[in-house]
Amino acid sequence: MGVATGPIRVVVAKPGLDGHDRGAKVIARALRDAGMEVIYTGLHQTPEQIVGTAIQEDADAIGLSILSGAHNTLFAAVIELLKERDAADIKVFGGGIIPEADIAPLKEKGVAEIFTPGATTTAIVDWVRANVRQPV
């Protein structure tokens, strides 16, 4: 695989049955306004749909937003599917209502970063720029 060129590409997704997407839309807009290409998948996405979209769109990262409490199951499923599909190089980060006690186990499973309520859009944009490939 060669060196990726162009803007950083991020899939922003709402896994599971969570129907609240305001935060995901705010993050998608902030990433877009920072010069990244953003693909927003919409509500009620399965891990398979999210990973499929990320691979089809040649994404550099997946941002998962969840408020339903199913983060341990759904985030892990996305990580596992990326591994199965030879796409583990796609970074996964997440945000939403995630208890502090769940953050370390999620990172051990392969989630690169977790943003909890109160994280600023600037902090998230800066993290993506610093931790996902740099545009050429």
WOJOUR-V289819 format. One record per residue. N is the residue number from 1. PSI is psi in whole degrees, 0 to 359 (999 if undefined). Layout:
n=[N | N]
psi=[PSI | PSI]
This chain:
n=[1 | 2 | 3 | 4 | 5 | 6 | 7 | 8 | 9 | 10 | 11 | 12 | 13 | 14 | 15 | 16 | 17 | 18 | 19 | 20 | 21 | 22 | 23 | 24 | 25 | 26 | 27 | 28 | 29 | 30 | 31 | 32 | 33 | 34 | 35 | 36 | 37 | 38 | 39 | 40 | 41 | 42 | 43 | 44 | 45 | 46 | 47 | 48 | 49 | 50 | 51 | 52 | 53 | 54 | 55 | 56 | 57 | 58 | 59 | 60 | 61 | 62 | 63 | 64 | 65 | 66 | 67 | 68 | 69 | 70 | 71 | 72 | 73 | 74 | 75 | 76 | 77 | 78 | 79 | 80 | 81 | 82 | 83 | 84 | 85 | 86 | 87 | 88 | 89 | 90 | 91 | 92 | 93 | 94 | 95 | 96 | 97 | 98 | 99 | 100 | 101 | 102 | 103 | 104 | 105 | 106 | 107 | 108 | 109 | 110 | 111 | 112 | 113 | 114 | 115 | 116 | 117 | 118 | 119 | 120 | 121 | 122 | 123 | 124 | 125 | 126 | 127 | 128 | 129 | 130 | 131 | 132 | 133 | 134 | 135 | 136]
psi=[135 | 184 | 130 | 143 | 168 | 185 | 157 | 135 | 124 | 128 | 124 | 125 | 152 | 94 | 150 | 203 | 2 | 126 | 11 | 114 | 13 | 314 | 318 | 320 | 323 | 316 | 317 | 316 | 319 | 317 | 317 | 313 | 337 | 5 | 8 | 156 | 127 | 132 | 112 | 124 | 344 | 185 | 161 | 45 | 141 | 158 | 323 | 319 | 318 | 311 | 319 | 315 | 315 | 318 | 313 | 321 | 2 | 46 | 150 | 335 | 158 | 127 | 118 | 134 | 128 | 137 | 355 | 347 | 1 | 20 | 319 | 316 | 310 | 319 | 317 | 321 | 319 | 315 | 313 | 317 | 322 | 317 | 313 | 328 | 17 | 39 | 30 | 352 | 350 | 117 | 141 | 128 | 161 | 168 | 167 | 206 | 92 | 117 | 145 | 321 | 341 | 347 | 310 | 314 | 324 | 319 | 323 | 329 | 346 | 0 | 125 | 324 | 151 | 132 | 125 | 171 | 138 | 345 | 137 | 156 | 326 | 316 | 321 | 314 | 314 | 320 | 315 | 314 | 322 | 337 | 350 | 157 | 148 | 137 | 148 | 999]
